[in-house]
Amino acid sequence: MKLKKFCCFGAASVAFLMALCLAGCGSSSSSSTGTISISITDAPVDDAMEVYLTFTSFTLLGVEGSADQGPYEIPAQYQGVNLMDYQGNDHAALITDLEV
């Protein structure tokens, strides 16, 4: 039961982080490029030893929901993240300043 609770919490954390990434997107018809950084963190947890999330790639979606760019590969050293190592203000930088 506890594992299911932590998995749901981790999924909620990922959804929140993705929403933050998308909040920075503007709707513009210009074709200029920008950069994206993706990090992940978790709130402090006392009752777990490990909470692993696995990422292999991500795709940026266009306005209509179609694949706009990607998929972009996540570097191998960040594909498996133990959220217990990144709690509070600590974060794992999955992607840093990727030009898109």
N, C-alpha and C positions, 0 to 999 in steps of 0.2 A: 504494500500500500504506500509506504514511504517513497519507494522508487518512482511509482506512478506520479505522486505529488511533485517530486523534484523534476521529473521529465516535463510535466505540464508547466512548472515554473520556468524552466529553461526555455521552453517553446514560447512562453509569454515574453520572456526577456528578448528573445530573437525578434519577435514580432514588433516589440517596442523599438528596438534599435533600427529595424528596417523602416519603420514609420518616421523615425528621426531623420534617416537618410533621405527619404522621399520628401520630407518637409522642406528641405533646402532646394528642391527642384522648382524651377520657375517655368512658366509656359511662354516660350518665345519662339518666333519663327526664324531667328538667326541661326546660322550653322556654325557658330563659334564653339570651341572646345572648352572644357573645364577639367577639373580634377575631382576625384572621389577618394575618400578614405573610409574604411570600415573597421570599426573596433567592436569588441564585445566585452561585457562585464556582467557581474551578478551582484545581487544584494548578499550581505553576509548570511551564511547558513551554519547552524550548529550541529544538526543531526545527520550530516552526510560526510562521507570520506572522499567521494569522487562524484562529480557531475560532468560527464563528457558530452560535448557536442562535436559533430563532425561536419566539416564544410569541404567541398571539393571545387566548387565554382559558383559563379553567380552571373545572372544575365540582367541587363538593364532593359526595362520595358518602356516602349513609347507611349504616347498619349492614348492610342487606341488599344493598348494592351498587347500589341505584337512585340516580338523580340526586336529591340532597336539596335542593341550592340551586345556582343558577347557570344558565347559564354566566355568569361574571364576565369582563368584558373587561379585558385588560392594557392600560395606557395606551400610546399609540402610541410614545412616546419609549423604551419598554423592550421593544417587541415583537421587535426584533432586537438580540441581545447578542453582542458579540465577547468571548469568555471570556479572550482575551489581555489585555484591559483590566482584568480582575477576577481576579487570581491571589493566592494566599496569603490574607492577612487582608482584602483588598479584596473588596467584593461589590456586585452590582447589585441594588438593592431594586426588585423587580417590582411588589409590592403592599405598602403599609404601613398597618397598623391598619384594615383593612377590617372593618366590623361585619357579622357573620354570625349 
